[in-house]
C-alpha cells in the first residue's frame, strides 16, 4: 500500500451530488508471466488521475502452467485486497 488505510479510503470515496451517492473510481492493471515451469502475477491499483494506491505481485501455484490460472490469481488477490481494506 502506498498510503495508510483510512487515507486510501478517503482518496477513492467521493460524494457525487449528481447521483446523490458515493462514487468510487479505481483502475486496475494486471500482468502475468508463465516461463520455464514457473508462473507469477502482479497488479497495480490507481485512481483515474494516475495516483498509485497499491501494488502486489507473487507466485501462482499449480501443476500445469496456464495463463487462465495466473489471471485467476490476479483477480482473487485484488478482490481479497479490496475486501480487507473496505
C-alpha positions in Angstrom: 0.0 0.0 0.0 1.3 3.4 -0.9 -1.0 5.2 1.6 -2.4 4.4 5.0 -5.7 2.5 5.0 -8.0 5.4 6.0 -6.3 7.8 3.7 -6.7 5.3 0.8 -10.4 5.0 1.6 -10.8 8.8 1.7 -9.0 9.1 -1.7 -11.3 6.6 -3.5 -14.5 7.6 -1.9 -16.1 10.8 -3.2 -19.6 12.1 -2.9 -21.2 12.6 -6.3 -24.0 15.2 -5.9 -25.5 14.4 -9.3 -26.4 10.9 -8.3 -26.7 11.7 -4.5 -24.5 8.7 -3.5 -21.0 7.6 -3.0 -19.0 7.3 -6.2 -15.8 5.2 -6.4 -13.5 5.1 -9.4 -10.5 2.7 -9.5 -8.3 1.5 -12.3 -6.6 -1.9 -12.2 -3.7 -3.0 -14.3 -2.6 -6.7 -14.2 0.2 -8.7 -15.6 1.1 -12.3 -15.7 4.1 -14.5 -16.6 4.5 -18.1 -17.4 8.0 -19.2 -18.1 10.2 -22.3 -17.5 7.8 -24.2 -15.2 7.0 -21.1 -13.0 4.1 -18.7 -13.0 3.7 -15.2 -11.4 1.2 -12.5 -11.2 1.2 -8.8 -10.5 -1.3 -5.9 -10.3 -1.4 -2.2 -9.6 -4.4 -0.2 -8.3 -4.7 3.5 -9.1 -7.0 6.4 -9.4 -8.0 7.8 -12.8 -5.5 10.6 -12.4 -2.7 8.1 -12.2 -2.1 8.2 -8.4 -0.9 4.7 -7.5 -2.7 3.3 -4.4 -1.3 -0.2 -4.0 0.6 -2.9 -5.9 1.0 -6.6 -5.4 2.9 -9.5 -7.0 3.6 -13.1 -6.2 3.8 -16.6 -7.4 0.9 -18.5 -8.9 1.0 -22.2 -7.9 -0.3 -25.1 -9.9 1.0 -28.3 -11.6 0.0 -27.1 -15.1 1.0 -23.8 -16.5 -2.0 -21.7 -17.6 -2.5 -18.1 -18.2 -6.1 -18.5 -17.0 -4.8 -19.8 -13.7 -2.5 -16.7 -13.3 -5.3 -14.3 -14.3 -7.4 -16.0 -11.6 -4.6 -15.3 -9.0 -4.6 -11.7 -10.2 -8.3 -11.3 -9.8 -8.5 -13.2 -6.5 -5.6 -11.2 -5.0 -7.1 -7.9 -6.0 -10.6 -8.7 -4.7 -9.2 -10.0 -1.4 -7.2 -6.8 -1.0 -10.2 -4.6 -1.6 -12.3 -6.8 0.7 -9.8 -6.4 3.5 -9.4 -2.6 3.0 -13.1 -1.9 2.9 
